[in-house]
């Protein structure tokens, strides 16, 4: 597992644990909530990576132009 996926896994785990602690997710529906949270975290952190899995754009191509 590469560093980006490991970081996404750790962040998703912490988010889900916090949601369980606050009652927003119950332990019974953990499985149906973990994957979408992990995928969103991975997509978000991949957006800053060159040649990311989120579409293959480079970070330079996404940078707004200076005015």
N, C-alpha and C positions, 0 to 999 in steps of 0.2 A: 504494500500500500504506500503510495507516495505521500509526501508531507502535506500536500493540500487536502487530500482525502482524509488523512488522519486528523488534521485540524478541524475539518468540517464535522467529522464524527464526534470529536470531543465537544465542540460548540453545540451541536445538536443535542448531545446527551445532557449537557448542562441546562439547555433551554427546556427540554422535556422534563427534567427533574424539577426545575423551578415551577413549571406549569402544574406538575403533580402536587407539589408542596402547596401551591396556592389554590388548588381545587379546579383549575381550568381544564385539566385532563385527568381522567381517572386511570388508575393502574389497569383496569379492565380493558380500556381502549387504547393502551399504549401503542400496540402494534400498528393500528390504523393511522396514528398520528406521527409516529417517529419518521417514517420514510418521507412524507412530504416536507417535514421540517428539515431533515438532512439534505434533501435535494435542493431546497431553497437556499440553505446556508452554503452548500457547495456551489450553486449557481452564482450566488452573490460574491463569494470570495474568489471565484474563478474569473469574474468580470474584470478584475484588475491585473490578471496575468496575461502576458503576451501569448498569442496562439492558444487561448483558453478553450475549454470544452464548451463554453457558452456561446458558440457561434464562430470561433476561429478569428475574430477580429483581434488586431493588435491594440495594445493600450494607446499607442500613438494615434491610431485611426479614430478612437473614441474621444480623444481630447478635444475640448472646444477650442475654436480658433480665437486668437487674441484680437481684440478690436482696436 
